[in-house]
């Protein structure tokens, strides 16, 4: 599934998911 065919909403969901994960990982690392 190439990113080209992704709907914008799906791509945004994925970006949000990755951003949330990175924030969570960073918090876990810092705490």
Secondary structure, DSSP 8 states (H G I E B T S, - for coil): --GGGS-HHHHHHHHHHHHHHHHHHHHHHH-
